[in-house]
Amino acid sequence: MNASPTPKSLHPAIQWMAVLLLFYSFLMGWLGDVPRKVILNESVRNLYFHVPMWFGMLLMLLGSAVYSVRYLLFQQSTDDTQAQSLGLVGLLFGFLGLVTGMVWAQFTWGAWWSGDPKQNASAVGLLLYLAYMVLRSSFEDAQRRARMAAVYNVLAFFCLIPLLFILPRLTDSLHPGNGGNPGFSAYDLDGRMRWVFYPAVLGWTLTGWWMANLWARYRTLSNRAPLPLSKS
Amino acid sequence: MKQAAFLRRALALLGHDVRRETRQSQALAGSLLYLVAGVFAAQLLLRPVGPAAWLTFYWLLVLFVSIYTISRSFLGQSRGLHLYYRVSVPGVAWWLTKVMTGTLMLWVLMGFCAMLMALWMGYPIQDTGLFLLTLLLGAPMLVTVLTLVSAMSQGSSQPAQLMPVLGFPLLVPGLLLVHRISKLALDGLSWDLAWTYALALVGLNLMLLALGVLLFPFLWRD
């Protein structure tokens, strides 16, 4: 098997930008001024931490699907590794988004889990990508694994869209932005929050990109290294 | 002229696949027996059965039997037959054929399941027309996803376990819609609301069908 090229490392400027943006968003996220709202109170700060997780997750999964399409078109194993790493980081972001959402729900809705359409949809979304990892682990042949995983990944992304954007709109939801609840556009009118929220989204997205890049490089190198017990 | 030839070939392929299924009738009989055993066990356990439980059980059983039935479409195939199809039929034509055959089979199974449940557990559906519409639109949704998943899991180390693990999360959006519409049929409510869901389901079916046209040739290639 010929060695596949290692993906290039991310430009240091992007790495520094990710660090600075996250530092800024954490600082302003905890210490900055936020509007006082009934019930929400200080929990409104979750906008800086919970919502960027979802933006980050969707962008990571979109990137993963794009790499999968590229794999199907050109059969380069690097594309497969990139798709897998972006999928993993997307899964991590999704998990963190679910957990931060549950903590917030405990304080505002009064329960960790209330079967809200958004909660259900995101749980199924996580299942979709956990299944992607299971699919990857059940093929011996690397090329076949890459091809099947790429097809599944594209399919999963297209099934995620109706799950996250269309179905919750067909039912009542307590989630901000649904069923007459003020969405984040209402908080957006408060310019102060916007100045922390958008940098947080950008910072987390860049961090996710960086993590996926590191993981892809690590995977490529560890695939290349001979296993201790295998005959060389 | 060219279209006519393509249509003739597609129809021939569909006829071939349907004939193959009916000749190996023990396979379809297996699915029917699956339903008989499932419904019989359920009517012993779920007694008395409320309308909501009836509907939920109906869809769960249909989901399981469709996984069982569609998984055979590729997993049961011998290596030689698979090779023969691959050299003689383009992937897209094969995909459309598989979807049509699967949908036909699932309509039979869904109707049979409803009849069995009506016999042993009562028939709580108030609007049968709407319920039939649900079955009509629900079958292609199940078949498209499961056919792709079945083609994906062939050649893996544990195809039988992979089918439900990959299939369940992919089927959730469609099952939610199907369950909503049939709940309306159960309560005999007006069709106004049902149309919204039915349109969403049609959209989902078209999306899945198109994705299959694009993706199936890659699964088919081997």
Interface residues (C-beta under 8 A of the other chain):
Chain A: L72 V124 L127 L128 A131 V134 L135 S138 F139 E140 D141 R144 R147 M148 A150 V151 Y152 V154 L155 A156 F158 C159 P162 L163 I166 L167 L170
Chain B: V145 L148 M152 S153 G155 S156 S157 Q158 Q161 L162 V165 L166 F168 P169 L170 V172 P173 L176 L177 R180 T196 Y197 A200 L204 M207 L211 L215 F218 L219 R221
